[in-house]
C-alpha cells in the first residue's frame, strides 16, 4: 500500500487566505508540501511485511530466546530476540527483549 497524500487545502480556504493574508496562504502551501514530502519519505523507508517463512523463523528465534531465559542466559536470549526483531518487528519480541 503506497502513501496517498492528503488533498490540497480547500480552494475556498486558500482563496480566502490569499485574499486576506497572502503570507499565511504561502506558508500553508509550503507546510503542506513539506509534510507531504516527509510522509512519502517515511513510507518509502518502511520495511516490507515479512513472509510466512520469515514469521516462522522469528517465532523459532523467540522460542529459543524463551528457553535461554529459563536457563538464565540473558545475554544470549537478548541476541535471539534481537534477531527475531530484525526479521519481524512484533511487539512481543520487543517486550520480551
C-alpha positions in Angstrom: 0.0 0.0 0.0 1.5 3.3 -1.1 1.1 6.6 0.7 -1.7 8.8 -0.6 -1.1 12.4 0.2 -3.9 14.5 1.6 -5.7 16.8 -0.9 -4.5 20.4 -1.0 -6.3 22.9 1.1 -9.9 23.5 0.2 -9.9 26.1 -2.6 -12.3 28.4 -0.7 -10.0 28.5 2.3 -6.9 29.0 0.2 -8.6 31.7 -1.8 -9.7 33.5 1.4 -6.1 33.3 2.8 -4.7 34.6 -0.5 -7.1 37.5 -0.5 -6.7 38.4 3.2 -3.3 37.1 4.2 -1.1 36.2 1.3 1.9 35.4 3.5 -0.2 33.0 5.6 -1.5 31.3 2.4 2.1 30.9 1.1 3.2 29.5 4.5 0.3 27.0 4.5 1.2 25.8 0.9 4.8 25.4 1.9 4.0 23.4 5.1 1.6 21.2 3.1 4.4 20.5 0.5 7.0 19.7 3.2 4.6 17.4 5.3 3.6 15.5 2.2 7.2 15.0 1.1 8.2 13.9 4.6 5.3 11.4 4.8 6.2 9.9 1.4 9.9 9.5 2.6 8.8 7.8 5.8 6.5 5.4 3.8 9.3 4.5 1.4 11.7 3.7 4.3 9.2 1.3 5.9 10.3 -2.3 5.9 8.2 -4.7 3.7 5.9 -7.1 5.5 7.6 -10.3 6.5 6.7 -13.5 4.6 5.2 -16.5 6.4 8.6 -18.2 6.3 10.2 -15.2 8.0 7.4 -15.1 10.6 8.1 -18.7 11.4 11.8 -18.1 11.7 11.2 -15.2 14.1 8.9 -17.4 16.2 11.6 -20.1 16.3 14.1 -17.5 17.5 11.6 -16.3 20.1 11.2 -19.9 21.4 15.0 -20.3 21.6 15.2 -17.0 23.4 12.5 -18.0 25.9 14.4 -21.2 26.6 17.6 -19.3 27.2 15.8 -17.0 29.7 14.7 -20.1 31.6 18.3 -21.1 31.7 19.2 -17.6 32.9 21.4 -17.0 29.8 20.1 -13.5 29.4 22.7 -12.0 27.1 22.2 -14.9 24.6 18.4 -14.5 24.9 18.6 -10.8 24.1 20.6 -11.7 21.0 17.9 -14.2 19.8 15.1 -11.6 20.5 17.1 -9.0 18.5 17.4 -11.4 15.6 13.7 -12.0 15.7 13.0 -8.3 15.8 15.2 -7.8 12.7 13.1 -10.3 10.8 9.7 -9.3 12.1 9.0 -6.3 14.3 6.4 -7.8 16.5 5.7 -6.0 19.8 6.0 -9.2 21.8 9.7 -9.6 20.7 10.4 -6.1 21.8 8.7 -6.6 25.1 10.5 -9.9 25.8 13.9 -8.4 24.9 
